[in-house]
Amino acid sequence: MDEQFWRGMKFDGMDGRAITKAARDAINKAGAEMSIISAYDHLPVLHRARIRIDRTHLARETRLQASQAIANWARAETEDATRRLAVKSLGTSAEESRRVVDELRITRLVDSARAGGNAKTTAADLAERANRAYETDNLDEADVLSRAALELGGGRLAQEVAKLVDFDRISADPARARARRDLEDVQVVVVAAQRDLNAAMSAALQDSAKLAAVLGDTGGVAAARVEASAAGRKAKMAAWAVSQASGEKYVQPAGVVDGLPLNLDPRGSPQPDGAHLPEPKE
């Protein structure tokens, strides 16, 4: 990766996965340079201190810019997929006629229940009938009954049946099914990006703390370790979210270290019990 890209971090034309990889590589590079410089004791202290400040700043800016770029990408992808998901395939003349009949039937069911003053009881009954219809694969009947129940204030059962019907119908439509998969994928990419970027940031900050320790900068050590801990927590939370979404076992992100202190003062001394520094602003 060339220096100009690294400092400018242009993500034009990249998708979320590509942005994550490019930014993660840049943050890792910043950390690796600080790790290497910590062993170069023949270099002037001020020179190594400037490198630490510069590389730490670059890592922070990279994470920030990448997060913003991913958010913009996700917003555009979500809008596009949502639009495609809402487009229902044109049915045959018979199917369209059936839709009209269903709408009229829903109206009659709702109007009758309201006129009789038993909307709540009717809603519950319709929801039960809708559930039975769904269990026998009668999606049209389940759709009509659950929607009528919802119009009458139906509860959780009516909502669940309506969602199941909608899910099955989307699955049967290739274009809408693809749009739904795209929406789900965007969510996974966003969370995975937060995991990877924060894990890389935590590792880079640990390298920053190591270099600060070599330079005798106790305040720098404390501040970097506190920030590394905060980034590590975010990475772990995102990793847990990814595991929940994928159904896979939770794996601690690479580069995150357990037990980093949370109560260090930037000057290098522990704060009183229960006192914590605010997380650095991004």
C-alpha positions as CSV (number, residue, x, y, z in Angstrom):
1,M,0.0,0.0,0.0
2,D,1.5,3.3,-1.0
3,E,2.0,6.2,1.4
4,Q,-0.4,8.6,-0.3
5,F,-3.3,6.1,-0.2
6,W,-2.5,5.3,3.4
7,R,-2.6,8.9,4.4
8,G,-5.5,9.9,2.2
9,M,-7.6,6.7,2.7
10,K,-9.7,6.9,-0.5
11,F,-12.3,4.2,-0.6
12,D,-14.2,5.3,-3.7
13,G,-15.7,2.3,-5.6
14,M,-15.0,-0.2,-2.8
15,D,-17.6,-2.3,-1.1
16,G,-17.7,-2.9,2.6
17,R,-15.4,-5.9,2.7
18,A,-12.8,-4.2,0.5
19,I,-12.9,-1.1,2.7
20,T,-12.5,-3.2,5.8
21,K,-9.5,-5.0,4.4
22,A,-7.7,-1.9,3.2
23,A,-8.2,-0.1,6.5
24,R,-7.3,-3.1,8.6
25,D,-4.0,-3.5,6.6
26,A,-3.2,0.2,7.0
27,I,-3.8,0.0,10.8
28,N,-1.7,-3.1,11.0
29,K,1.1,-1.4,9.1
30,A,1.0,1.5,11.5
31,G,1.3,-0.9,14.5
32,A,4.0,-2.9,12.9
33,E,6.1,0.2,12.2
34,M,5.8,1.2,15.9
35,S,6.8,-2.3,17.0
36,I,9.9,-2.2,14.8
37,I,10.9,1.3,15.8
38,S,10.7,0.3,19.5
39,A,13.7,-2.0,18.9
40,Y,15.7,0.7,17.1
41,D,17.4,2.1,20.1
42,H,20.1,3.8,17.9
43,L,17.5,6.3,16.6
44,P,17.1,9.6,18.5
45,V,14.4,9.6,21.1
46,L,12.6,12.6,19.7
47,H,12.5,11.0,16.2
48,R,11.0,7.8,17.6
49,A,8.5,9.8,19.7
50,R,7.4,11.7,16.6
51,I,6.9,8.4,14.7
52,R,4.8,7.0,17.6
53,I,2.6,10.1,17.6
54,D,2.3,10.1,13.8
55,R,1.5,6.4,13.4
56,T,-1.0,6.3,16.3
57,H,-2.8,9.3,14.7
58,L,-2.8,7.6,11.3
59,A,-4.3,4.4,12.8
60,R,-7.1,6.4,14.5
61,E,-7.8,8.4,11.4
62,T,-7.9,5.2,9.3
63,R,-10.4,3.6,11.6
64,L,-12.6,6.7,11.6
65,Q,-12.5,7.3,7.8
66,A,-13.1,3.6,7.1
67,S,-16.1,3.5,9.5
68,Q,-17.6,6.5,7.8
69,A,-17.0,5.0,4.3
70,I,-18.6,1.7,5.4
71,A,-21.6,3.5,6.8
72,N,-22.1,5.3,3.5
73,W,-21.7,2.1,1.6
74,A,-24.2,0.3,3.8
75,R,-26.7,3.1,3.6
76,A,-26.7,3.0,-0.2
77,E,-26.8,-0.8,-0.4
78,T,-29.7,-0.9,2.1
79,E,-31.7,1.6,0.2
80,D,-31.2,-0.3,-3.0
81,A,-32.0,-3.7,-1.5
82,T,-35.1,-2.3,0.3
83,R,-36.4,-0.9,-2.9
84,R,-35.9,-4.3,-4.7
85,L,-37.5,-6.1,-1.8
86,A,-40.7,-4.0,-2.1
87,V,-41.1,-4.7,-5.9
88,K,-43.5,-7.6,-6.2
89,S,-43.6,-9.7,-9.4
90,L,-46.6,-9.1,-11.6
91,G,-49.0,-12.0,-11.3
92,T,-51.2,-13.6,-13.9
93,S,-54.7,-12.2,-14.4
94,A,-56.1,-14.9,-12.2
95,E,-53.6,-14.1,-9.4
96,E,-54.4,-10.4,-9.6
97,S,-58.1,-11.1,-9.5
98,R,-57.5,-13.2,-6.4
99,R,-55.6,-10.3,-4.7
100,V,-58.6,-8.1,-5.3
101,V,-61.0,-10.7,-3.9
102,D,-58.7,-11.1,-0.8
103,E,-58.6,-7.4,-0.2
104,L,-62.4,-7.2,-0.3
105,R,-62.7,-10.2,2.1
106,I,-60.3,-8.5,4.6
107,T,-62.5,-5.4,4.5
108,R,-65.7,-7.3,5.1
109,L,-64.1,-9.3,8.0
110,V,-62.9,-6.1,9.7
111,D,-66.1,-4.1,9.1
112,S,-68.3,-7.0,10.4
113,A,-66.2,-7.3,13.6
114,R,-66.3,-3.6,14.3
115,A,-70.0,-3.3,13.6
116,G,-70.7,-6.2,16.0
117,G,-68.6,-4.6,18.7
118,N,-66.4,-7.7,19.2
119,A,-63.2,-6.7,17.4
120,K,-60.9,-8.0,20.1
121,T,-62.5,-11.4,20.2
122,T,-62.7,-11.7,16.5
123,A,-59.0,-10.7,16.1
124,A,-58.0,-13.5,18.4
125,D,-60.2,-16.0,16.5
126,L,-58.9,-14.9,13.2
127,A,-55.3,-15.2,14.4
128,E,-55.9,-18.8,15.5
129,R,-57.5,-19.6,12.2
130,A,-54.6,-18.0,10.3
131,N,-52.1,-20.1,12.2
132,R,-54.0,-23.3,11.4
133,A,-54.1,-22.3,7.7
134,Y,-50.4,-21.6,7.7
135,E,-49.7,-25.0,9.3
136,T,-51.5,-26.6,6.4
137,D,-49.6,-24.6,3.8
138,N,-52.6,-22.5,2.8
139,L,-50.7,-19.2,2.5
140,D,-53.5,-17.3,0.8
141,E,-55.9,-18.1,3.6
142,A,-53.3,-17.4,6.3
143,D,-52.5,-14.1,4.7
144,V,-56.1,-12.9,4.6
145,L,-56.9,-14.0,8.1
146,S,-53.7,-12.7,9.7
147,R,-54.0,-9.3,8.0
148,A,-57.6,-9.0,9.1
149,A,-56.6,-9.9,12.6
150,L,-53.9,-7.2,12.6
151,E,-56.4,-4.6,11.3
152,L,-58.5,-5.4,14.4
153,G,-55.6,-5.0,16.7
154,G,-54.4,-8.6,16.7
155,G,-51.5,-9.6,18.9
156,R,-48.3,-11.5,18.6
157,L,-49.8,-14.6,16.9
158,A,-51.2,-12.6,14.1
159,Q,-47.9,-10.7,13.7
160,E,-45.9,-14.0,13.6
161,V,-48.2,-15.6,11.0
162,A,-48.1,-12.5,8.8
163,K,-44.3,-12.5,9.0
164,L,-44.1,-16.2,8.1
165,V,-46.4,-15.7,5.1
166,D,-44.3,-12.8,3.9
167,F,-41.1,-14.7,4.4
168,D,-42.3,-17.7,2.4
169,R,-43.6,-15.5,-0.4
170,I,-40.3,-13.6,-0.6
171,S,-38.4,-16.9,-0.7
172,A,-40.5,-18.0,-3.6
173,D,-39.6,-14.9,-5.6
174,P,-36.0,-15.1,-6.8
175,A,-35.5,-11.3,-7.2
176,R,-37.0,-10.5,-3.8
177,A,-35.2,-13.4,-2.1
178,R,-31.9,-12.0,-3.4
179,A,-32.7,-8.5,-2.1
180,R,-33.4,-10.0,1.3
181,R,-30.1,-11.8,1.3
182,D,-28.4,-8.6,0.3
183,L,-29.9,-6.8,3.2
184,E,-28.8,-9.5,5.6
185,D,-25.3,-9.4,4.1
186,V,-24.9,-5.7,4.6
187,Q,-25.7,-6.1,8.3
188,V,-23.1,-8.8,8.7
189,V,-20.4,-6.8,6.8
190,V,-21.0,-3.7,9.0
191,V,-20.7,-5.7,12.3
192,A,-17.7,-7.7,11.0
193,A,-16.0,-4.4,10.0
194,Q,-16.4,-3.0,13.5
195,R,-14.9,-6.3,14.8
196,D,-11.9,-6.2,12.5
197,L,-11.2,-2.5,12.6
198,N,-11.3,-2.3,16.4
199,A,-9.3,-5.4,16.8
200,A,-6.6,-4.0,14.5
201,M,-6.8,-0.7,16.4
202,S,-6.4,-2.4,19.8
203,A,-3.3,-4.2,18.5
204,A,-1.8,-1.0,17.1
205,L,-2.4,0.8,20.3
206,Q,-0.6,-1.9,22.2
207,D,2.4,-1.4,19.9
208,S,2.1,2.3,20.6
209,A,2.2,1.6,24.3
210,K,5.2,-0.6,23.9
211,L,7.1,2.1,22.0
212,A,6.1,4.7,24.6
213,A,7.4,2.4,27.3
214,V,10.8,2.1,25.5
215,L,10.9,5.9,25.3
216,G,10.1,6.3,29.0
217,D,6.7,8.0,28.3
218,T,4.7,6.6,31.2
219,G,1.7,8.8,30.5
220,G,1.7,7.7,26.8
221,V,1.8,4.0,27.9
222,A,-1.2,4.5,30.2
223,A,-3.3,6.4,27.6
224,A,-2.5,4.0,24.8
225,R,-3.4,1.0,27.0
226,V,-6.7,2.5,28.1
227,E,-7.6,3.2,24.5
228,A,-6.5,-0.2,23.4
229,S,-8.8,-1.7,26.0
230,A,-11.7,0.4,24.8
231,A,-11.1,-0.7,21.2
232,G,-10.8,-4.3,22.3
233,R,-14.1,-4.2,24.1
234,K,-15.8,-2.9,20.9
235,A,-14.1,-5.7,18.9
236,K,-15.3,-8.4,21.3
237,M,-18.9,-7.0,21.3
238,A,-18.9,-7.0,17.5
239,A,-17.4,-10.5,17.3
240,W,-20.2,-11.7,19.6
241,A,-22.8,-10.1,17.3
242,V,-21.3,-11.8,14.3
243,S,-21.4,-15.1,16.0
244,Q,-25.1,-14.6,16.9
245,A,-25.9,-13.7,13.3
246,S,-23.9,-16.6,11.8
247,G,-24.7,-19.2,14.4
248,E,-21.0,-19.9,14.7
249,K,-19.1,-20.2,18.0
250,Y,-17.7,-16.9,19.4
251,V,-14.0,-16.4,18.6
252,Q,-12.0,-13.7,20.3
253,P,-10.7,-11.3,17.6
254,A,-7.0,-11.5,16.9
255,G,-4.9,-8.7,18.4
256,V,-7.2,-8.2,21.4
257,V,-5.6,-8.9,24.8
258,D,-7.5,-9.8,27.9
259,G,-6.9,-7.9,31.1
260,L,-5.9,-4.5,29.7
261,P,-6.4,-1.9,32.5
262,L,-9.4,0.4,32.6
263,N,-8.4,2.7,35.5
264,L,-5.1,4.2,34.4
265,D,-4.5,7.9,34.6
266,P,-2.9,9.4,31.5
267,R,0.0,10.4,33.7
268,G,0.7,6.8,34.4
269,S,-0.7,6.2,37.9
270,P,-3.9,4.3,38.8
271,Q,-7.0,6.2,39.5
272,P,-9.0,5.6,42.7
273,D,-11.2,2.4,42.6
274,G,-14.3,3.0,40.4
275,A,-12.8,5.9,38.5
276,H,-12.5,5.5,34.8
277,L,-11.2,7.7,32.0
278,P,-13.7,8.5,29.2
279,E,-13.1,6.6,26.0
280,P,-11.2,8.6,23.4
281,K,-13.4,10.3,20.9
282,E,-13.2,9.1,17.3
